[in-house]
């Protein structure tokens, strides 16, 4: 009940960002009344969630237009992304406006990144998930071209990832997506599985398990929600966790034979 009241009031007073802030603040009140206080600062958590969403849509727009045009696959991905968030018509229109704002040729994303870092930057999981969402977006049309990769590298740098760390994350997300789309063939599946976990084939069982547990922990819903990721955005993280699980199971099965 309070999430609806908060969304309406926030949207009426402050527009889309206010609506999101009111929605998540109201959600916190609903959860608190149902389960009691869990020690989370509601304003801080709600602020992180609202800024995270705003940053995602603006950077998605910038990324989609990085190669000079927005493909049908990219549009479809954003539409599906909004569907997963169960956005109202009004909030969907505002999200589209943010996407178009980011896609404008002269739009400067630096203030948005600075705002994100100020509000969410201290939380490693939020920085990582923002980058994961953008990489998945870039892969929505089947490949990442040079302009998109250049922009991703620059965004990653500002989020605290050097080029080697970004490349490692890119390889992992790319190969995790192979399991989701069925692109991993019998000939390449095992190789993709190792890349999905970010470990070489020569790794010991203990090293493989350590990498697997680290990734599963990073994608864990409760951990991400606790650090400020909007609940409705957990779906992508859950999908990535499933692919990590499939990759790990394949590796361990191959080693048991």
Helices and strands as residue ranges (DSSP letters): H 2-35, H 42-64, H 72-84, H 89-103, H 110-120, H 124-138, G 139-141, H 146-158, H 163-181, H 189-197, H 205-218, H 221-226, G 231-233, H 234-256
